[in-house]
Amino acid sequence: MSLYLFVCFGALILYKAAILGEEGIGYLPSGLAAIKALILAKFIMLGQMIRLGDRRGGGRIAYVIAYKALLYLILLLVLSVLEEVVVGLIHGRSVAASLAEFGGAKLPQTLATSLIMLLILIPYLASRELNVALGEGRLWTLLFEHRPAQISESKGVKP
């Protein structure tokens, strides 16, 4: 999970650095993607530990994935806000001052980050749900096992 998040966040940071670089603004925070990936992966593992979204009955897998993605996003947002409050307290800021950042000028950035996080969560949770639906381990076997060459009947190509 941490590696997946690190790759996603790393790509986003490089993209942001490229955009800001075009405007003459230097930006490349070293280690930010790794730290954020580790923190959020721990939060996601906490959600898995409490079986977040598993209590709901069956249904179409697309709905289950969307439901869980929203639940995990809410969990990540709540725990991220708590994290910012704790960091703020450590740095001598009040709880109100730490919370004001989320509602003020950072609100558009927070909404954009939330949407990106939702888009990152969907494939992760989809792979987990498909793995369960196919049978534990079957998805990974299908994805990574060697397949014999396929015969293309539509073009008449033979091996």
DRENTORKOL-3810 file (N, C-alpha, C; in nm, 4 decimals):
REM DRENTORKOL-3810
@n.u->0.0823; n.v->-0.1192; n.w->0.0000; ca.u->0.0000; ca.v->0.0000; ca.w->0.0000; c.u->0.0865; c.v->0.1252; c.w->0.0000
@n.u->0.1910; n.v->0.1270; n.w->0.0842; ca.u->0.2795; ca.v->0.2437; ca.w->0.0909; c.u->0.3476; c.v->0.2682; c.w->-0.0420
@n.u->0.3918; n.v->0.1610; n.w->-0.1068; ca.u->0.4601; ca.v->0.1753; ca.w->-0.2362; c.u->0.3646; c.v->0.2316; c.w->-0.3414
@n.u->0.2425; n.v->0.1806; n.w->-0.3447; ca.u->0.1416; ca.v->0.2305; ca.w->-0.4390; c.u->0.1167; c.v->0.3798; c.w->-0.4173
@n.u->0.0967; n.v->0.4186; n.w->-0.2919; ca.u->0.0734; ca.v->0.5601; ca.w->-0.2603; c.u->0.1965; c.v->0.6444; c.w->-0.2916
@n.u->0.3157; n.v->0.5913; n.w->-0.2635; ca.u->0.4392; ca.v->0.6642; ca.w->-0.2922; c.u->0.4520; c.v->0.6936; c.w->-0.4414
@n.u->0.4233; n.v->0.5956; n.w->-0.5247; ca.u->0.4304; ca.v->0.6158; ca.w->-0.6698; c.u->0.3283; c.v->0.7217; c.w->-0.7138
@n.u->0.2062; n.v->0.7117; n.w->-0.6629; ca.u->0.1019; ca.v->0.8096; ca.w->-0.6986; c.u->0.1390; c.v->0.9499; c.w->-0.6530
@n.u->0.1793; n.v->0.9640; n.w->-0.5264; ca.u->0.2145; ca.v->1.0959; ca.w->-0.4738; c.u->0.3407; c.v->1.1502; c.w->-0.5388
@n.u->0.4362; n.v->1.0618; n.w->-0.5641; ca.u->0.5593; ca.v->1.1047; ca.w->-0.6310; c.u->0.5309; c.v->1.1617; c.w->-0.7685
@n.u->0.4419; n.v->1.0961; n.w->-0.8426; ca.u->0.4044; ca.v->1.1458; ca.w->-0.9754; c.u->0.3366; c.v->1.2820; c.w->-0.9648
@n.u->0.2500; n.v->1.2981; n.w->-0.8666; ca.u->0.1814; ca.v->1.4263; ca.w->-0.8483; c.u->0.2786; c.v->1.5373; c.w->-0.8094
@n.u->0.3749; n.v->1.5061; n.w->-0.7245; ca.u->0.4741; ca.v->1.6063; ca.w->-0.6840; c.u->0.5618; c.v->1.6459; c.w->-0.8026
@n.u->0.6013; n.v->1.5487; n.w->-0.8839; ca.u->0.6796; ca.v->1.5815; ca.w->-1.0036; c.u->0.5996; c.v->1.6684; c.w->-1.0997
@n.u->0.4717; n.v->1.6391; n.w->-1.1129; ca.u->0.3843; ca.v->1.7192; ca.w->-1.1989; c.u->0.3745; c.v->1.8623; c.w->-1.1464
@n.u->0.3545; n.v->1.8759; n.w->-1.0158; ca.u->0.3464; ca.v->2.0081; ca.w->-0.9543; c.u->0.4783; c.v->2.0830; c.w->-0.9706
@n.u->0.5900; n.v->2.0140; n.w->-0.9536; ca.u->0.7221; ca.v->2.0757; ca.w->-0.9699; c.u->0.7415; c.v->2.1236; c.w->-1.1137
@n.u->0.6937; n.v->2.0450; n.w->-1.2106; ca.u->0.7072; ca.v->2.0837; ca.w->-1.3510; c.u->0.6245; c.v->2.2083; c.w->-1.3819
@n.u->0.5028; n.v->2.2131; n.w->-1.3315; ca.u->0.4155; ca.v->2.3288; ca.w->-1.3552; c.u->0.4743; c.v->2.4539; c.w->-1.2893
@n.u->0.5154; n.v->2.4413; n.w->-1.1647; ca.u->0.5732; ca.v->2.5560; ca.w->-1.0949; c.u->0.7072; c.v->2.5970; c.w->-1.1570
@n.u->0.7821; n.v->2.4997; n.w->-1.2061; ca.u->0.9098; ca.v->2.5290; ca.w->-1.2719; c.u->0.8922; c.v->2.6139; c.w->-1.3959
@n.u->0.7833; n.v->2.5902; n.w->-1.4691; ca.u->0.7540; ca.v->2.6712; ca.w->-1.5883; c.u->0.7264; c.v->2.8163; c.w->-1.5513
@n.u->0.6816; n.v->2.8398; n.w->-1.4298; ca.u->0.6546; ca.v->2.9750; ca.w->-1.3821; c.u->0.7747; c.v->3.0342; c.w->-1.3085
@n.u->0.8848; n.v->2.9604; n.w->-1.3075; ca.u->1.0058; ca.v->3.0088; ca.w->-1.2419; c.u->1.0074; c.v->2.9894; c.w->-1.0917
@n.u->0.9212; n.v->2.9007; n.w->-1.0415; ca.u->0.9144; ca.v->2.8745; ca.w->-0.8974; c.u->0.9778; c.v->2.7386; c.w->-0.8706
@n.u->1.0805; n.v->2.7376; n.w->-0.7874; ca.u->1.1465; ca.v->2.6125; ca.w->-0.7524; c.u->1.0649; c.v->2.5363; c.w->-0.6495
@n.u->1.0377; n.v->2.4084; n.w->-0.6773; ca.u->0.9587; ca.v->2.3263; ca.w->-0.5852; c.u->0.9945; c.v->2.1806; c.w->-0.6064
@n.u->1.0519; n.v->2.1191; n.w->-0.5092; ca.u->1.0730; ca.v->1.9742; ca.w->-0.5119; c.u->1.1002; c.v->1.9280; c.w->-0.3689
@n.u->0.9931; n.v->1.9078; n.w->-0.2921; ca.u->1.0124; ca.v->1.8656; ca.w->-0.1529; c.u->1.0596; c.v->1.7208; c.w->-0.1466
@n.u->1.1795; n.v->1.7013; n.w->-0.1001; ca.u->1.2325; ca.v->1.5651; ca.w->-0.0944; c.u->1.1712; c.v->1.4916; c.w->0.0251
@n.u->1.1270; n.v->1.3728; n.w->0.0008; ca.u->1.0735; ca.v->1.2896; ca.w->0.1069; c.u->0.9265; c.v->1.3087; c.w->0.1391
@n.u->0.8635; n.v->1.4146; n.w->0.0865; ca.u->0.7238; ca.v->1.4407; ca.w->0.1194; c.u->0.6331; c.v->1.3258; c.w->0.0746
@n.u->0.6549; n.v->1.2766; n.w->-0.0467; ca.u->0.5707; ca.v->1.1678; ca.w->-0.0982; c.u->0.5855; c.v->1.0425; c.w->-0.0126
@n.u->0.7078; n.v->1.0115; n.w->0.0278; ca.u->0.7310; ca.v->0.8914; ca.w->0.1084; c.u->0.6658; c.v->0.9036; c.w->0.2456
@n.u->0.6814; n.v->1.0183; n.w->0.3085; ca.u->0.6247; ca.v->1.0379; ca.w->0.4420; c.u->0.4723; c.v->1.0329; c.w->0.4363
@n.u->0.4144; n.v->1.1043; n.w->0.3401; ca.u->0.2685; ca.v->1.1067; ca.w->0.3283; c.u->0.2151; c.v->0.9671; c.w->0.2940
@n.u->0.2871; n.v->0.8939; n.w->0.2082; ca.u->0.2449; ca.v->0.7584; ca.w->0.1717; c.u->0.2447; c.v->0.6670; c.w->0.2941
@n.u->0.3479; n.v->0.6773; n.w->0.3767; ca.u->0.3534; ca.v->0.5937; ca.w->0.4968; c.u->0.2416; c.v->0.6270; c.w->0.5942
@n.u->0.2163; n.v->0.7563; n.w->0.6128; ca.u->0.1110; ca.v->0.7976; ca.w->0.7058; c.u->-0.0261; c.v->0.7513; c.w->0.6566
@n.u->-0.0561; n.v->0.7783; n.w->0.5300; ca.u->-0.1876; ca.v->0.7401; ca.w->0.4774; c.u->-0.2036; c.v->0.5887; c.w->0.4689
@n.u->-0.0955; n.v->0.5169; n.w->0.4399; ca.u->-0.1030; ca.v->0.3701; ca.w->0.4371; c.u->-0.1373; c.v->0.3169; c.w->0.5764
@n.u->-0.0808; n.v->0.3789; n.w->0.6799; ca.u->-0.1165; ca.v->0.3374; ca.w->0.8169; c.u->-0.2638; c.v->0.3651; c.w->0.8444
@n.u->-0.3129; n.v->0.4796; n.w->0.7975; ca.u->-0.4545; ca.v->0.5117; ca.w->0.8157; c.u->-0.5418; c.v->0.4096; c.w->0.7421
@n.u->-0.5030; n.v->0.3707; n.w->0.6225; ca.u->-0.5800; ca.v->0.2730; ca.w->0.5445; c.u->-0.5761; c.v->0.1368; c.w->0.6138
@n.u->-0.4604; n.v->0.1010; n.w->0.6667; ca.u->-0.4500; ca.v->-0.0253; ca.w->0.7399; c.u->-0.5396; c.v->-0.0240; c.w->0.8636
@n.u->-0.5523; n.v->0.0916; n.w->0.9261; ca.u->-0.6445; ca.v->0.1056; ca.w->1.0394; c.u->-0.7882; c.v->0.0803; c.w->0.9922
@n.u->-0.8244; n.v->0.1355; n.w->0.8771; ca.u->-0.9568; ca.v->0.1111; ca.w->0.8203; c.u->-0.9800; c.v->-0.0358; c.w->0.7905
@n.u->-0.8769; n.v->-0.1033; n.w->0.7405; ca.u->-0.8891; ca.v->-0.2463; ca.w->0.7133; c.u->-0.9022; c.v->-0.3252; c.w->0.8432
@n.u->-0.8290; n.v->-0.2809; n.w->0.9454; ca.u->-0.8329; ca.v->-0.3500; ca.w->1.0733; c.u->-0.9726; c.v->-0.3435; c.w->1.1355
@n.u->-1.0383; n.v->-0.2288; n.w->1.1209; ca.u->-1.1736; ca.v->-0.2167; ca.w->1.1764; c.u->-1.2799; c.v->-0.2624; c.w->1.0755
@n.u->-1.2320; n.v->-0.3162; n.w->0.9621; ca.u->-1.3185; ca.v->-0.3713; ca.w->0.8567; c.u->-1.4169; c.v->-0.2659; c.w->0.8055
@n.u->-1.3630; n.v->-0.1483; n.w->0.7764; ca.u->-1.4423; ca.v->-0.0357; ca.w->0.7280; c.u->-1.5156; c.v->-0.0727; c.w->0.5991
@n.u->-1.6464; n.v->-0.0635; n.w->0.6009; ca.u->-1.7285; ca.v->-0.0909; ca.w->0.4842; c.u->-1.7613; c.v->-0.2369; c.w->0.4623
@n.u->-1.7038; n.v->-0.3261; n.w->0.5414; ca.u->-1.7289; ca.v->-0.4694; ca.w->0.5236; c.u->-1.8609; c.v->-0.5140; c.w->0.5838
@n.u->-1.9184; n.v->-0.4348; n.w->0.6729; ca.u->-2.0416; ca.v->-0.4752; ca.w->0.7411; c.u->-2.1631; c.v->-0.4650; c.w->0.6497
@n.u->-2.1520; n.v->-0.3860; n.w->0.5475; ca.u->-2.2626; ca.v->-0.3684; ca.w->0.4542; c.u->-2.2782; c.v->-0.4975; c.w->0.3736
@n.u->-2.3990; n.v->-0.5311; n.w->0.3442; ca.u->-2.4264; ca.v->-0.6540; ca.w->0.2710; c.u->-2.3672; c.v->-0.6532; c.w->0.1308
@n.u->-2.3932; n.v->-0.7591; n.w->0.0594; ca.u->-2.3431; ca.v->-0.7715; ca.w->-0.0768; c.u->-2.4015; c.v->-0.6658; c.w->-0.1675
@n.u->-2.3893; n.v->-0.6864; n.w->-0.2917; ca.u->-2.4397; ca.v->-0.5922; ca.w->-0.3900; c.u->-2.3487; c.v->-0.5927; c.w->-0.5102
@n.u->-2.3769; n.v->-0.5068; n.w->-0.5999; ca.u->-2.2921; ca.v->-0.4965; ca.w->-0.7182; c.u->-2.1542; c.v->-0.4499; c.w->-0.6765
@n.u->-2.0540; n.v->-0.5121; n.w->-0.7340; ca.u->-1.9174; ca.v->-0.4843; ca.w->-0.6919; c.u->-1.8793; c.v->-0.3381; c.w->-0.7165
@n.u->-1.9319; n.v->-0.2782; n.w->-0.8215; ca.u->-1.9022; ca.v->-0.1368; ca.w->-0.8488; c.u->-1.9542; c.v->-0.0482; c.w->-0.7361
@n.u->-2.0715; n.v->-0.0801; n.w->-0.6835; ca.u->-2.1276; ca.v->-0.0017; ca.w->-0.5731; c.u->-2.0478; c.v->-0.0228; c.w->-0.4445
@n.u->-2.0052; n.v->-0.1457; n.w->-0.4221; ca.u->-1.9248; ca.v->-0.1761; ca.w->-0.3029; c.u->-1.7934; c.v->-0.0981; c.w->-0.3089
@n.u->-1.7302; n.v->-0.0957; n.w->-0.4261; ca.u->-1.6043; ca.v->-0.0224; ca.w->-0.4429; c.u->-1.6258; c.v->0.1268; c.w->-0.4199
@n.u->-1.7303; n.v->0.1830; n.w->-0.4783; ca.u->-1.7587; ca.v->0.3262; ca.w->-0.4613; c.u->-1.7894; c.v->0.3588; c.w->-0.3157
@n.u->-1.8679; n.v->0.2746; n.w->-0.2516; ca.u->-1.9040; ca.v->0.2942; ca.w->-0.1107; c.u->-1.7797; c.v->0.2918; c.w->-0.0217
@n.u->-1.6955; n.v->0.1897; n.w->-0.0420; ca.u->-1.5745; ca.v->0.1792; ca.w->0.0387; c.u->-1.4782; c.v->0.2941; c.w->0.0097
@n.u->-1.4684; n.v->0.3349; n.w->-0.1158; ca.u->-1.3791; ca.v->0.4459; ca.w->-0.1503; c.u->-1.4209; c.v->0.5729; c.w->-0.0771
@n.u->-1.5510; n.v->0.5975; n.w->-0.0721; ca.u->-1.5994; ca.v->0.7154; ca.w->0.0010; c.u->-1.5736; c.v->0.7033; c.w->0.1513
@n.u->-1.5971; n.v->0.5856; n.w->0.2068; ca.u->-1.5711; ca.v->0.5652; ca.w->0.3498; c.u->-1.4234; c.v->0.5840; c.w->0.3829
@n.u->-1.3374; n.v->0.5257; n.w->0.3007; ca.u->-1.1933; ca.v->0.5399; ca.w->0.3246; c.u->-1.1490; c.v->0.6846; c.w->0.3054
@n.u->-1.2062; n.v->0.7540; n.w->0.2088; ca.u->-1.1726; ca.v->0.8951; ca.w->0.1891; c.u->-1.2108; c.v->0.9760; c.w->0.3134
@n.u->-1.3296; n.v->0.9510; n.w->0.3662; ca.u->-1.3727; ca.v->1.0215; ca.w->0.4880; c.u->-1.2777; c.v->0.9891; c.w->0.6035
@n.u->-1.2413; n.v->0.8616; n.w->0.6176; ca.u->-1.1473; ca.v->0.8223; ca.w->0.7219; c.u->-1.0147; c.v->0.8964; c.w->0.7056
@n.u->-0.9631; n.v->0.9009; n.w->0.5839; ca.u->-0.8351; ca.v->0.9682; ca.w->0.5596; c.u->-0.8444; c.v->1.1176; c.w->0.5876
@n.u->-0.9559; n.v->1.1781; n.w->0.5496; ca.u->-0.9728; ca.v->1.3213; ca.w->0.5758; c.u->-0.9787; c.v->1.3499; c.w->0.7257
@n.u->-1.0566; n.v->1.2719; n.w->0.7980; ca.u->-1.0699; ca.v->1.2933; ca.w->0.9428; c.u->-0.9347; c.v->1.2733; c.w->1.0115
@n.u->-0.8664; n.v->1.1644; n.w->0.9783; ca.u->-0.7380; ca.v->1.1381; ca.w->1.0426; c.u->-0.6311; c.v->1.2383; c.w->0.9991
@n.u->-0.6388; n.v->1.2880; n.w->0.8755; ca.u->-0.5443; ca.v->1.3909; ca.w->0.8305; c.u->-0.5673; c.v->1.5222; c.w->0.9049
@n.u->-0.6929; n.v->1.5560; n.w->0.9284; ca.u->-0.7239; ca.v->1.6766; ca.w->1.0056; c.u->-0.6704; c.v->1.6607; c.w->1.1482
@n.u->-0.6925; n.v->1.5439; n.w->1.2080; ca.u->-0.6397; ca.v->1.5186; ca.w->1.3429; c.u->-0.4872; c.v->1.5279; c.w->1.3438
@n.u->-0.4257; n.v->1.4755; n.w->1.2406; ca.u->-0.2796; ca.v->1.4833; ca.w->1.2294; c.u->-0.2332; c.v->1.6291; c.w->1.2246
@n.u->-0.3011; n.v->1.7114; n.w->1.1443; ca.u->-0.2647; ca.v->1.8534; ca.w->1.1345; c.u->-0.2841; c.v->1.9258; c.w->1.2667
@n.u->-0.3892; n.v->1.8900; n.w->1.3399; ca.u->-0.4140; ca.v->1.9511; ca.w->1.4711; c.u->-0.3013; c.v->1.9149; c.w->1.5673
@n.u->-0.2622; n.v->1.7878; n.w->1.5691; ca.u->-0.1537; ca.v->1.7438; ca.w->1.6576; c.u->-0.0232; c.v->1.8136; c.w->1.6203
@n.u->0.0079; n.v->1.8196; n.w->1.4900; ca.u->0.1294; ca.v->1.8894; ca.w->1.4455; c.u->0.1222; c.v->2.0366; c.w->1.4845
@n.u->0.0057; n.v->2.0969; n.w->1.4680; ca.u->-0.0128; ca.v->2.2366; ca.w->1.5077; c.u->0.0108; c.v->2.2573; c.w->1.6560
@n.u->-0.0421; n.v->2.1679; n.w->1.7376; ca.u->-0.0214; ca.v->2.1774; ca.w->1.8827; c.u->0.1263; c.v->2.1636; c.w->1.9185
@n.u->0.1949; n.v->2.0737; n.w->1.8494; ca.u->0.3386; ca.v->2.0552; ca.w->1.8734; c.u->0.4146; c.v->2.1835; c.w->1.8396
@n.u->0.3711; n.v->2.2534; n.w->1.7362; ca.u->0.4367; ca.v->2.3777; ca.w->1.6934; c.u->0.3788; c.v->2.5014; c.w->1.7621
@n.u->0.2960; n.v->2.4825; n.w->1.8619; ca.u->0.2469; ca.v->2.5942; ca.w->1.9409; c.u->0.1250; c.v->2.6661; c.w->1.8857
@n.u->0.0591; n.v->2.6084; n.w->1.7843; ca.u->-0.0633; ca.v->2.6692; ca.w->1.7318; c.u->-0.1832; c.v->2.6118; c.w->1.8044
@n.u->-0.2889; n.v->2.6890; n.w->1.8092; ca.u->-0.4111; ca.v->2.6406; ca.w->1.8731; c.u->-0.4851; c.v->2.5458; c.w->1.7788
@n.u->-0.5789; n.v->2.4711; n.w->1.8350; ca.u->-0.6615; ca.v->2.3812; ca.w->1.7542; c.u->-0.7395; c.v->2.4631; c.w->1.6513
@n.u->-0.7946; n.v->2.5771; n.w->1.6941; ca.u->-0.8726; ca.v->2.6627; ca.w->1.6034; c.u->-0.7872; c.v->2.7125; c.w->1.4875
@n.u->-0.6626; n.v->2.7484; n.w->1.5158; ca.u->-0.5733; ca.v->2.7972; ca.w->1.4095; c.u->-0.5406; c.v->2.6851; c.w->1.3113
@n.u->-0.5209; n.v->2.5652; n.w->1.3617; ca.u->-0.4926; ca.v->2.4515; ca.w->1.2738; c.u->-0.6127; c.v->2.4174; c.w->1.1871
@n.u->-0.7327; n.v->2.4215; n.w->1.2458; ca.u->-0.8541; ca.v->2.3892; ca.w->1.1705; c.u->-0.8894; c.v->2.4989; c.w->1.0703
@n.u->-0.8527; n.v->2.6232; n.w->1.1016; ca.u->-0.8843; ca.v->2.7356; ca.w->1.0127; c.u->-0.8158; c.v->2.7204; c.w->0.8775
@n.u->-0.7004; n.v->2.6546; n.w->0.8757; ca.u->-0.6294; ca.v->2.6341; ca.w->0.7485; c.u->-0.7117; c.v->2.5513; c.w->0.6513
@n.u->-0.7891; n.v->2.4558; n.w->0.7015; ca.u->-0.8684; ca.v->2.3705; ca.w->0.6132; c.u->-0.9891; c.v->2.4440; c.w->0.5561
@n.u->-1.0422; n.v->2.5406; n.w->0.6262; ca.u->-1.1602; ca.v->2.6119; ca.w->0.5799; c.u->-1.1287; c.v->2.7403; c.w->0.5069
@n.u->-1.0054; n.v->2.7864; n.w->0.5143; ca.u->-0.9695; ca.v->2.9144; ca.w->0.4544; c.u->-0.9129; c.v->2.8994; c.w->0.3144
@n.u->-0.7964; n.v->2.9576; n.w->0.2961; ca.u->-0.7329; ca.v->2.9597; ca.w->0.1645; c.u->-0.6965; c.v->2.8197; c.w->0.1157
@n.u->-0.6802; n.v->2.7258; n.w->0.2070; ca.u->-0.6433; ca.v->2.5894; ca.w->0.1678; c.u->-0.7625; c.v->2.5058; c.w->0.1228
@n.u->-0.8840; n.v->2.5598; n.w->0.1322; ca.u->-1.0023; ca.v->2.4805; ca.w->0.0982; c.u->-0.9991; c.v->2.4277; c.w->-0.0462
@n.u->-0.9699; n.v->2.5108; n.w->-0.1484; ca.u->-0.9638; ca.v->2.4552; ca.w->-0.2846; c.u->-0.8576; c.v->2.3461; c.w->-0.2985
@n.u->-0.7442; n.v->2.3665; n.w->-0.2347; ca.u->-0.6381; ca.v->2.2661; ca.w->-0.2402; c.u->-0.6816; c.v->2.1383; c.w->-0.1684
@n.u->-0.7514; n.v->2.1525; n.w->-0.0570; ca.u->-0.8007; ca.v->2.0368; ca.w->0.0174; c.u->-0.9041; c.v->1.9598; c.w->-0.0650
@n.u->-0.9920; n.v->2.0302; n.w->-0.1327; ca.u->-1.0925; ca.v->1.9633; ca.w->-0.2171; c.u->-1.0267; c.v->1.8911; c.w->-0.3345
@n.u->-0.9293; n.v->1.9567; n.w->-0.3977; ca.u->-0.8585; ca.v->1.8939; ca.w->-0.5094; c.u->-0.7821; c.v->1.7709; c.w->-0.4621
@n.u->-0.7162; n.v->1.7829; n.w->-0.3492; ca.u->-0.6419; ca.v->1.6697; ca.w->-0.2930; c.u->-0.7370; c.v->1.5556; c.w->-0.2583
@n.u->-0.8539; n.v->1.5882; n.w->-0.2072; ca.u->-0.9528; ca.v->1.4853; ca.w->-0.1731; c.u->-1.0001; c.v->1.4113; c.w->-0.2973
@n.u->-1.0241; n.v->1.4847; n.w->-0.4045; ca.u->-1.0665; ca.v->1.4205; ca.w->-0.5290; c.u->-0.9566; c.v->1.3295; c.w->-0.5833
@n.u->-0.8332; n.v->1.3762; n.w->-0.5789; ca.u->-0.7211; ca.v->1.2931; ca.w->-0.6257; c.u->-0.7085; c.v->1.1697; c.w->-0.5385
@n.u->-0.7235; n.v->1.1857; n.w->-0.4078; ca.u->-0.7141; ca.v->1.0711; ca.w->-0.3172; c.u->-0.8249; c.v->0.9704; c.w->-0.3463
@n.u->-0.9446; n.v->1.0191; n.w->-0.3770; ca.u->-1.0545; ca.v->0.9291; ca.w->-0.4137; c.u->-1.0184; c.v->0.8506; c.w->-0.5399
@n.u->-0.9599; n.v->0.9188; n.w->-0.6373; ca.u->-0.9190; ca.v->0.8527; ca.w->-0.7617; c.u->-0.8058; c.v->0.7528; c.w->-0.7397
@n.u->-0.7241; n.v->0.7758; n.w->-0.6379; ca.u->-0.6179; ca.v->0.6805; ca.w->-0.6033; c.u->-0.6757; c.v->0.5607; c.w->-0.5282
@n.u->-0.7752; n.v->0.5851; n.w->-0.4439; ca.u->-0.8354; ca.v->0.4778; ca.w->-0.3647; c.u->-0.9158; c.v->0.3797; c.w->-0.4500
@n.u->-0.9817; n.v->0.4276; n.w->-0.5536; ca.u->-1.0709; ca.v->0.3416; ca.w->-0.6326; c.u->-0.9975; c.v->0.2212; c.w->-0.6917
@n.u->-0.8846; n.v->0.2383; n.w->-0.7634; ca.u->-0.8175; ca.v->0.1182; ca.w->-0.8165; c.u->-0.7656; c.v->0.0250; c.w->-0.7063
@n.u->-0.7174; n.v->0.0832; n.w->-0.5981; ca.u->-0.6675; ca.v->0.0001; ca.w->-0.4879; c.u->-0.7806; c.v->-0.0849; c.w->-0.4304
@n.u->-0.8926; n.v->-0.0213; n.w->-0.3988; ca.u->-1.0049; ca.v->-0.0949; ca.w->-0.3402; c.u->-1.0691; c.v->-0.1888; c.w->-0.4424
@n.u->-1.0685; n.v->-0.1495; n.w->-0.5691; ca.u->-1.1216; ca.v->-0.2376; ca.w->-0.6736; c.u->-1.0394; c.v->-0.3661; c.w->-0.6810
@n.u->-0.9080; n.v->-0.3536; n.w->-0.6736; ca.u->-0.8241; ca.v->-0.4741; ca.w->-0.6788; c.u->-0.8506; c.v->-0.5636; c.w->-0.5578
@n.u->-0.8719; n.v->-0.5042; n.w->-0.4420; ca.u->-0.9020; ca.v->-0.5834; ca.w->-0.3222; c.u->-1.0371; c.v->-0.6544; c.w->-0.3357
@n.u->-1.1375; n.v->-0.5820; n.w->-0.3839; ca.u->-1.2710; ca.v->-0.6413; ca.w->-0.3974; c.u->-1.2741; c.v->-0.7483; c.w->-0.5066
@n.u->-1.2051; n.v->-0.7247; n.w->-0.6170; ca.u->-1.1985; ca.v->-0.8259; ca.w->-0.7229; c.u->-1.1252; c.v->-0.9499; c.w->-0.6736
@n.u->-1.0221; n.v->-0.9312; n.w->-0.5946; ca.u->-0.9493; ca.v->-1.0441; ca.w->-0.5385; c.u->-1.0406; c.v->-1.1294; c.w->-0.4508
@n.u->-1.1249; n.v->-1.0645; n.w->-0.3717; ca.u->-1.2195; ca.v->-1.1368; ca.w->-0.2868; c.u->-1.3245; c.v->-1.2073; c.w->-0.3735
@n.u->-1.3767; n.v->-1.1371; n.w->-0.4746; ca.u->-1.4822; ca.v->-1.1939; ca.w->-0.5603; c.u->-1.4324; c.v->-1.3142; c.w->-0.6405
@n.u->-1.3083; n.v->-1.3092; n.w->-0.6854; ca.u->-1.2537; ca.v->-1.4184; ca.w->-0.7656; c.u->-1.2035; c.v->-1.5340; c.w->-0.6804
@n.u->-1.1786; n.v->-1.5062; n.w->-0.5540; ca.u->-1.1196; ca.v->-1.6058; ca.w->-0.4642; c.u->-0.9807; c.v->-1.5571; c.w->-0.4263
@n.u->-0.9505; n.v->-1.5639; n.w->-0.2976; ca.u->-0.8232; ca.v->-1.5103; ca.w->-0.2456; c.u->-0.7056; c.v->-1.5531; c.w->-0.3321
@n.u->-0.6317; n.v->-1.4560; n.w->-0.3795; ca.u->-0.5095; ca.v->-1.4810; ca.w->-0.4551; c.u->-0.5296; c.v->-1.5024; c.w->-0.6040
@n.u->-0.6526; n.v->-1.5257; n.w->-0.6471; ca.u->-0.6771; ca.v->-1.5564; ca.w->-0.7887; c.u->-0.6490; c.v->-1.4369; c.w->-0.8799
@n.u->-0.6841; n.v->-1.3160; n.w->-0.8360; ca.u->-0.6587; ca.v->-1.1972; ca.w->-0.9175; c.u->-0.5098; c.v->-1.1814; c.w->-0.9443
@n.u->-0.4291; n.v->-1.1971; n.w->-0.8397; ca.u->-0.2844; ca.v->-1.1793; ca.w->-0.8560; c.u->-0.2264; c.v->-1.2894; c.w->-0.9439
@n.u->-0.2800; n.v->-1.4092; n.w->-0.9337; ca.u->-0.2364; ca.v->-1.5180; ca.w->-1.0215; c.u->-0.2695; c.v->-1.4845; c.w->-1.1662
@n.u->-0.3917; n.v->-1.4359; n.w->-1.1902; ca.u->-0.4319; ca.v->-1.3985; ca.w->-1.3264; c.u->-0.3444; c.v->-1.2861; c.w->-1.3818
@n.u->-0.3106; n.v->-1.1921; n.w->-1.2976; ca.u->-0.2317; ca.v->-1.0768; ca.w->-1.3430; c.u->-0.0859; c.v->-1.1105; c.w->-1.3694
@n.u->-0.0296; n.v->-1.2020; n.w->-1.2913; ca.u->0.1148; ca.v->-1.2214; ca.w->-1.2986; c.u->0.1603; c.v->-1.3585; c.w->-1.3470
@n.u->0.0673; n.v->-1.4499; n.w->-1.3740; ca.u->0.1118; ca.v->-1.5798; ca.w->-1.4243; c.u->0.1411; c.v->-1.5698; c.w->-1.5733
@n.u->0.2289; n.v->-1.6549; n.w->-1.6202; ca.u->0.2639; ca.v->-1.6574; ca.w->-1.7618; c.u->0.1511; c.v->-1.7233; c.w->-1.8401
@n.u->0.1091; n.v->-1.6568; n.w->-1.9474; ca.u->0.0033; ca.v->-1.7119; ca.w->-2.0320; c.u->0.0648; c.v->-1.7589; c.w->-2.1629
@n.u->0.0134; n.v->-1.8674; n.w->-2.2160; ca.u->0.0607; ca.v->-1.9089; ca.w->-2.3493; c.u->0.0127; c.v->-1.8078; c.w->-2.4528
@n.u->0.0820; n.v->-1.8033; n.w->-2.5647; ca.u->0.0446; ca.v->-1.7103; ca.w->-2.6713; c.u->-0.0976; c.v->-1.7397; c.w->-2.7175
@n.u->-0.1740; n.v->-1.6353; n.w->-2.7419; ca.u->-0.3126; ca.v->-1.6482; ca.w->-2.7865; c.u->-0.3165; c.v->-1.6527; c.w->-2.9393
@n.u->-0.4080; n.v->-1.7318; n.w->-2.9915; ca.u->-0.4274; ca.v->-1.7371; ca.w->-3.1356; c.u->-0.5322; c.v->-1.6338; c.w->-3.1711
@n.u->-0.4996; n.v->-1.5478; n.w->-3.2655; ca.u->-0.5940; ca.v->-1.4452; ca.w->-3.3080; c.u->-0.6760; c.v->-1.5000; c.w->-3.4241
@n.u->-0.7996; n.v->-1.5394; n.w->-3.3951; ca.u->-0.8860; ca.v->-1.5993; ca.w->-3.4968; c.u->-0.9346; c.v->-1.4983; c.w->-3.5977
@n.u->-0.9503; n.v->-1.3718; n.w->-3.5530; ca.u->-1.0058; ca.v->-1.2711; ca.w->-3.6445; c.u->-0.9086; c.v->-1.2392; c.w->-3.7575
@n.u->-0.7805; n.v->-1.2558; n.w->-3.7381; ca.u->-0.6829; ca.v->-1.2243; ca.w->-3.8424; c.u->-0.6254; c.v->-1.3499; c.w->-3.9055
@n.u->-0.6642; n.v->-1.4651; n.w->-3.8546; ca.u->-0.6147; ca.v->-1.5890; ca.w->-3.9100; c.u->-0.4674; c.v->-1.6124; c.w->-3.8810
@n.u->-0.4143; n.v->-1.5508; n.w->-3.7821; ca.u->-0.2740; ca.v->-1.5641; ca.w->-3.7479; c.u->-0.2570; c.v->-1.6923; c.w->-3.6682
@n.u->-0.1571; n.v->-1.7712; n.w->-3.7046; ca.u->-0.1295; ca.v->-1.8940; ca.w->-3.6338; c.u->0.0054; c.v->-1.8811; c.w->-3.5663
@n.u->0.0235; n.v->-1.9508; n.w->-3.4521; ca.u->0.1515; ca.v->-1.9425; ca.w->-3.3795; c.u->0.2644; c.v->-2.0051; c.w->-3.4567
END
